[in-house]
Amino acid sequence: MFILSYPVHDLTEGPGFFAISFVLGVLLHLGYFIHGEHHMLALRYFQALLALPAVATLALVRHGMQPVAALGLTAALTITLLLGLFTSMAVYRGFFHRLRSFPGPSLAKYSKLWHFGLVTRSVRNFEEMDKLHREYGPFVRIGPNELSIVHPDAMKVVHGSASKSLGHGISMIFAVEAGLKVSLLKVGSILALPSVEDRETTDSSCTALRDYEPRVKLFTQSLTQQIAARTGQPLNASQWFNYYSFDVMGDLAYGKSFDMLETGGSHWAIDLLNEGIYYMGTLGHVTWAVILFTYVPILNRKFRQFLAFCEKMIDDRVATGSESQDISSWIINSPSMASSGFTDKAWLLGDSRLIIVAGSDTTAATLTHLFYHLAKEPAHIDALREELDLLKGEFNFTSLQKLPFLNALINETLRLHPPVASGTQRITSPEGIQLGDTYIPGGVNIIIPFYTMFRAESCFERPTEFLPDRWVHDSKYSDHSAAFAPFSSGPYSCIGKQLALMELQSVCARLVTEFDVTFAPGEDGTNLLTNTKDCFTMQLAPLNLCFTPRRSKAS
């Protein structure tokens, strides 16, 4: 070892060796850490930080140094090396980094830890990002190598079908354990939306939707029955829509419902998920910290229990074979999976985590906010019923897709209340991207905060108002519709889009046909709008509504 080439007494005398250690820290940054992203290797670096000083201490003791002195010397040298490393990082990030000219909070250029401090109190990152863009403009530096962007052309350039930007970021947290992978963001027509690699499987995608529709209808019927049993009583819509969406996803993903609608109570595994995922609203913005967190059993016990539940669900599903057509069977049998060797358990485990979270919370959040607006503005219910009554109760995915106002209501809800409000991270391609007069270099982490983007005056007229008419063909509004993509777009788009729309249309059509909807006494929706938490997906605050039999049907 390097330090052992010196006589032991020389190591404790004079500043020379500490200067060498400091310089080594600087060189470590300039020669290695300055290149690329290293977040996913956080655990290995942490292990090395513990192991190497320990080995050096033992070696010094073997060469005659007293244990306490050896430990002190090794600690001092390690601290000096880290001081050199972090000093070099700070100088580079503050004065020489490619993003140095972009505005943003002063601390953001040095570390993402500032972001943790920003959202710790409110756990409403989408709101904090909105404030930052109001202060700094359309381009905000929110990390050493990260920009938040609100620009009319950003969705097309960053998330569009021709985009070369790479998927990255928080979605990988569901597969950070050694050997686990996530394929849902990259391959397959698993949720009935074909990927770039599987355009030839479009027919299979349509088949999948046809297979899913009767099952979705059964859960919609169950939800309707539960609401009918509670007519006239205050009902927590956030909770019941959550039951619905998780029951649907459990059945379609694993062939096994969580039975939350039937029991009228939450499933223990979903409770674990909701408690465990809360940290995503704070630590989730510091990727390396999340990765370390997932390996500390004391801190993440509940989340670990949920992951174990996901693994058991996958094991049970694999044991039943592939006769039942559900999402897991499409993963297992996808041409992309088979040709790339993705059918091992690691892929299924990685996907199982993403399916449950992304496939359930997003639907529940959209339904809850949609019915908030219907209760607030009953005129929208009347307009929607004019469309629905023409179908005479024969609701199916094909017919509901053709109803302009129903889908306008859904789009406007997704615009004002995107279920992934803070957006998803991308990495610019090596050649970089151009947005108007602004060039963003390659290899930069970029994020489009959907909440702010969809409410930007540069993209939408009267952006903070709930105006479903903006989505009809003869709209009088001059909106930049290309800026709206709540399910993202391009090769990393949400492949569950069509399934999510099926659920949203099914529930909205059935409940509006059967019931009048009003706020419960004392409710005005303020609690939902101000206390919902942003934990990648939205953790909803209660919304108490009253459903009563539709007046014209009361007889």
N, C-alpha and C positions, 0 to 999 in steps of 0.2 A: 504493500500500500504506500501511497505517496508520502504520507506524514511519517511513516516508519523509516524512511530513508534518512531522516534527520536524527541526530542524537536526542534522546528524550529530554535532556536538560535544555536544549536549544529551543524546544517548542514552547517553553514557559517563560522565555526571556526575550524582551523586545517586541516591537509591534510588527516586525517583518512578516512573520508567518500569518498573522491576522490580515495583513495587507494582501498577501497572496490569496487567502481565502475569499476576501472581498472581491478581488479581481476575477477569481474563478466564478463567483456568482454572476458578475457582469457578463463574462464570456458564456456562461450557461444560458443566459437570456439571449444574447446576440447570436449564438451559434445554434440554438435549439428552440427555445420557447417562443421566439419571435416569429417562427414559421408555423402557420396553420393553427387549428383549434385543438385544444388538449383536454376539454372538459370531460370527455368520456373516459379518460385515463386517470381521473382524479384519485380513484382508489389505489392504483398502482403507485402513483406519486406519493400518496400518504404513507403507504407501506414502506416505500424506499426511505422516506424521511425518518421513519422510526427504526428501520433495520440497519441502515448504513452507519449512523452514529453509534448504535449498539455494538456493531461489529468492530468499529474503530476503537471504542472504549475497551473492549475485551482484548484487542490486539495490544493496546498500550499497556494494559496491566500485565500481559505476558512478557512485555519488554522491560518490566521493572518499575513502572509507575504505580503509585498508590491508587487504589480504586476510586476514592473520592476525587483526587486530583485529575485522574484520567477522565472521569465523568464530567467534571467541571470544564476541562480543556476541550473535550469533544463538543459539549454544549455551546461553549463560547465560539468555537470555530464554525459550528453549524449556524448559529445565529448570525455570525459575520458573513458567511456565505449567502444566507437568505437576505441579509441587509443589502449586499451587493446586487443580488438578483432583483429584489423589489425596487431598489433605487434605479437600476437600469430600466426596468419596466415603466416606472413612473415618469422618468425623463423622456423616454421614447413616446409613451402614450400621450403625454401632455404637450410635447413640442415637435415631434417628428412624425407622428402617425399620419396615415393617409386621410383620416377623418378629422384632423385637427381644425379644419376650417368650418366644420358643421357646428351650429349652435346647440346648446344643451346645458344641463346642470353641470357645474364645475367638477363635482365629484364623479360624475358619470364617466368621464374620460379615463379615470384611473382604475375603477373597479365596479363590478356589478353589485357589490354589497350595498351600495347606496340605494339600489332599487329595493332590496329587502327592507331597508329602513323606511323607505317611502310608503310601502303598502302594508307594513306590519299592523298599523292601527286600524285601518279601514277594511283591508282585504278586498279592495275594489280597484284593482289595477286599471280597468278600463276608464274609470273616472279620473285617476291620476294622469293617465296618458292624455286624456282630453285636455286637462289643465295645461300640461306641458306644451301641447301643440298650439293652444291659444296664446301661450307666452312666447314660444320660440318660432312658430311658423310651421310650414309643411314638412320640413326635414329636421329631426331632432336626434342628436347623438345621445343614446341612452345607455351606452356601455363602451368599453374600450374599442370594440370592433363591431358595434351594433348601431343601426339607425332605425328610427321609427318614421314611417313615411305616410303622409296623407296628400295624395296628388291624384287628379282625375284619371290619369293614364296608368297609375300604379298597378291596379288590379290586372290589367291586360299584360303589362310588361313583366310583372313579378309572378302572377298566378295563372296567366293565360296558357293556352294550349301550345303556343310556340316558345314559351319561356324555357330557358335553360337553367333557371335557378334550381338549386337542390333543396329537397325537403330536409328539415333539421329541427332540433329543439325539443320542446316539452313532451311531444308524443313519444319520444324515445325513452322517457322515464319509465314507461310501462314494461320495458324490456332491458333494463340496465344490468340485470344479473348476468353473470358469466354464461355465455352460450345462448341466451335468448335473443330472438329477433322479432321484427315486426314486418309483416308482408302486406298488411291491408292498405298501407299508404302507397304501395308500389305495384302490386300485381292483382290480376284477377277481376272477374265480374261477380265477386262474391256476394255483394249486396245489390246485384242487378244493375250495376253501372259499369260497362266494360272499360277496362284500362287500355292504355296505348298498346300494350303487348297482346291484348286479347280482343281486338276488334272483331275477330272472326267468331267470337262467342256471344255476339249480340242476341242471337236466337235463344241461347241458353239463359241469358239475362232476363229476357221476356218470360221464359218458362219459370224462372225463379220467382218473379213477381206474381205470376198466376198462382204458383204454389203458396206464396205467402198470403195472398189476399183473403182467402176464407178464414185463415187463422187470425189475421188482424181483425176481421169482422167479428169473430167470436169474442175477442177481448173488448172490442168496442161495445158489443151487446152487454157484456158483463159490467162494464163501467156504467152504461146507461141504466142497468137494473139497480146497481148500487146507489146511483144518484136518485132514481125514482123512489127508492126506499127511504130516502132522506129529504124528500121534497118539503120546501118551506123551512127547513132547518139550516142554520149556518154550516157551511161545509168548506173545509180547507182545500181549495182547488189545487193549490201547489202540491199538496200531499197526494191527492187522488190521481192527478195526472202523472205524478211520479210513480205511483203504484202501477198505473196502466203501462207506461213506457217500459218499465223494468220487466213487467210480466211478459209483454210482447217480445222484448229482446231475449229474455231467458228462453222462451219457447222457440223462437226462430234461430237463436244462436246454438242452443244446446239440446233442443227438443224437450225442455223441461222448464215449465213456468215457475216463478217464485211464489205463486199463489197469494200475492198481496191483495189483489182485488177480491178474491174469495174470502180471505180472512179479515179484510179491513184493517190490516196492520202491516207494518214494515217487516221485511225479512232480515234476520240477524246479519247476514252477509252484506246486505246493502247498508245497514247501519254502520258496519265496520268500514265499508268503502267511504261513506259520507264523512265519518270521523277521520279516517286516514288520509283522505284526499285534501282535507282542509289546508294542510301544510303547503299544497301546491300553489295556493293563493299568495304565499309569501316567499318561501324558499324556491318555488318553481321558477323564479326569475334569475336564480343563481344556479345554473345547471350543475356545476361541480359540487355545490353544497347539497343538492338533492341526491346526487349519486352517493355521496358519503352517508347521508341520512338513511338511505335504504339499507345500508349495511350495519346500522347500529340498532341491535334488537330492542334495547330498552326504549328507544325513541319511536320506533316504527312497528311496535308489536301488533297493533290492530291492522295496519296496512298489510303486514306479513300474513296475518290470518286470512285476510281477504284474498291475497295472492294464492295461498294454499287452497282456498275454496275454488278459485278459478282452475287450478290444476286438477282438482278432483272432478270438476264438471267436465273438463276435457277428457280425462281418463274414462269417465262414465260414458261420454259420447262416443269415443273411439271404440269402447267395448260393445256398443250397440250396433256397430257397423254403419254402412252408408246408405241403407235402404230409405231411411227417412230423409226427405229433402229439406235441409235447413242450411243455415249459413256455414256451419262446420263442414257439412258435406261438400259445399262448393269450394271451401278452402282446400279440403283434402283432395278433391278431384279436379281442381283447376288445371288447365293445360300449362299455365305458367309455373305452377307449383311442381307438377310432375316432371316437366322438362328441366327444371332448375334444381331438383332435389330438395324442394322446400317442404316435403311432406313429413319431415322429422318433427319430433315433439316440441323442439325449441321454437319452431315457427308457430305451432298451434298455441303454445303457452303465451308467446308474445302477443299474438292476435287476440287471445281470449280476454286479456286485460283491456285492450283498446275497444273491443266490441261492447263490453258492458258499459264502460264509461261514456264513450262518444256516441254510442247508439241509443242511450236512454236519457241521460240528463238533457241532451239537446232538444229532444222531442218534448219532454215535460216542460222545459223552460218556454218553448214557443207556444205551446197550448195555454199555459198559464197567462202569459202576456196577451195572447189573442183574446182570451175571455175577459181579461181586465178591460181591454178596449171595448168589447161588446157590452159589458156591464156599464161602462162609463158613457157610451154613446149608443143607446138602443136603436137609433135610426139605422145603424149598420145591420142590425138583426133583421129589420123589416126588408131592407134591400136584398139581403142574402136569401131570405125566405122566398122572395119572388122567383129567384133562380131555382132553389131547391124544390119548391112545390111542383115545378114543371116535370120533375123526375118521378113524382108520385111514389116516393119512398124507395125507388129502385136505385140504390146507391152502389156504384162500383167504381173502380179506379179509372176506367176509361171514361165514364160519363162525368165524373167529378173533375177530371183534368180539363174538361171543356168549359167549365163554368168560370167566366171571367172575374166575377166579383168575389167568389170564394177564394180564388187564387190570388186576387189582388189583396184581399185581407191578410192572407198568409204572407205574401211578399212584404207588405207594409209592416207587419209585425216583425218579420225577420230583419227588416231595415232598421227599425227603431230599437229592437231588442235582439241583436244577433246572439245566438246561444254560446258562441265562442267570441266574446266581445273584444278580447284583447288581441285576437288574430293568432296566426301561427307563423313560426319563424321559417325563413328561407336563407340560403346562402347564395350570393350572386355568383354567376358563372365567371370563369377566369377573365373573359374579355370585359366584364363589368356591364352596367346598364345605363341608359340615358333616359332621363325623365325631364322633358322640357329642356331648359338650359343647364340642368344639373347632371353631372356625371358621377356615378357611384362606382368605385373600383371593384374588381373581382375579389372573391373571397371574403366579402363583408356580410355579416349577419344583418338581415333586414326583416322588419315586421310591419305589417299594415294593421293598425288597430281598427277593427271593423266598426266598433261603436262610433269612433270619431270620424272615420271615413264616410260612413253612411249618413252622418248628420252634418257633413261639411257643406257650407254654402257654395263652394266651388263645384259641388257635384249634384246637389239637389235644391230645388226651389222650395222655400218654406220648410227647411229640413227638419225642424223639431216637431212639426205637426203630423198627426196621424191622418193621412190622406190616401186611402186605398185607391181613389180614382186616378192617381198618378200612374197606375199600372194597367189601365185599360187602353185599348188601341187608340181611341180618339182623345187621349189625355191632353189637357190644356197646359200641362206643366212642362217646362223646359229642363228636364233632368238629364244628367250624364249617366244613363243606365248602365254603361259599361263599368262604372265604378261599383256596381252592386253585384256581389257574388258571395252570399252568406255561407254557401257550402264550399267556398273556394272554387277553383277551376283548374284546368290543365292536368298534368300527369299526377299531381298530388292532391286532387280534389277529393271531397268526401264521397266515397263510393256508396254510401248509404243514402244518398239524396233521394232517390225514387222511393225507397222504403219509408223514409221519414215523411215525404209528402203524402204517401198513402195513409199513414197513421194520422197526420194532421187533418187531411181532408175527411177521412172517415169519422173521426171524433167530432169535428166541427159540424159537419153536415147532420149527423145523428142528433147531437145534443141541441142544436138550434132548431131542428124540426120538432123535437119532443118538448122542449122546455123554454120558458122565459127565464132570463138571467138578470139578476140584480146584485148590487153590493149588499152584504149582510149589514144589519144595524151597526153603526159605528165604523164601518169599513169604507175607505175611499181609495185604496190601492197605494197609499203613501208608504206603508210598511214594505210592500213588495218592491217598490221602486228605490227605496233608500237603504234597505237592509239586506238585500240579496248580495251574496258574496261571489267574487270572481276567483274561482279555483280551477282555472283552465276552462272547465264548463261552469255554468252558473249554479250555485247552491241557493235555492230559492227561499226567500222569506215567505211566511204564510200570506195567502190571499183568501179571505173568507167571502164566499158568494152564497146566494140563495137561488136554488133552481126550483121553479114551480111549473106545474103542467101548463103547456101553452094554452093561452086563453081560448083560442078558437077551437082547441081540442079538449077542453076541460070536461065537456059533456061526455 
